C-alpha cells in the first residue's frame, strides 16, 4: 500500500470515527435535555456506580479532580447526589439519591434504545467494535 493510499485511508477512517462520535454526542445531549439535566451532569450520572470518590469520578471523566467539586455541588443542589462518609471518614464519597438513581435509569434506558451503536449494529458487530476500540485504546 502506498503512502498516499495509507493517508487517504487514515483520513477516511478518522472522518468516520469523528462522525460517529458527533452523532453519539448529539443524541446523548438530546437525551440529557429530555431528562432535564445538563450534559455534564448526565455524563456523571452514567459514570457513578455506587458510592464513588471524587478521584474515581475524575478518572472516569478523564479530567482534573478540581472539575469534579463544582459538578458534585451542582448535582447535590439538584438533589441527584449526596456526599456520604467513606471508609476513611475524612474523605467523602458521592452517592446517588433516589432522584439521581431515577435519572440514571432514564438516561441509560434511552441510551440503550437510541444510541447509534445499539441501534445500527448487531450484537456480534458490537462485540467486534468493542474489541477494536479496546485495541485502539
Phi, psi and omega in degrees: 000131182286161179299322180295315181290328175295320178296315178298318179296316179300317178297314181299313180294318178299318180296319178295318178298316179296318179298315180296320179295314180297318178298316179298319179296319179297316180293319178299317179297321178296316179296317179301317178299318181296325178277353177068045174225148175297155184304316182294326176293319177299317178301314180298318179301323180285340184263340182277122178235101183070186178302127187231135177284160178295326178296317178298315181295319177299320179295317179293326178282345190053055179219174177285146180302330181297337178286331186286326182303307179293328178295315178298320178298315178299315181293325177295316179297328179281353180081017184269336178212165174224155177267126181239153179294141176269188177302314173272104189301347178286337181255134178264146176250153177264127180227133181291141174277174175305322177296318178296319178295322178296314179298318178300314180298317178297314179300309184296323179295317180291323177298316180298327181278330191241349180300133179305325179296316182285325184279320190267341186247147174285164177305321179294318179295322178295320178297317178296315179300317179301316179296318181293317179294322176298320179295320179291328182280000000 
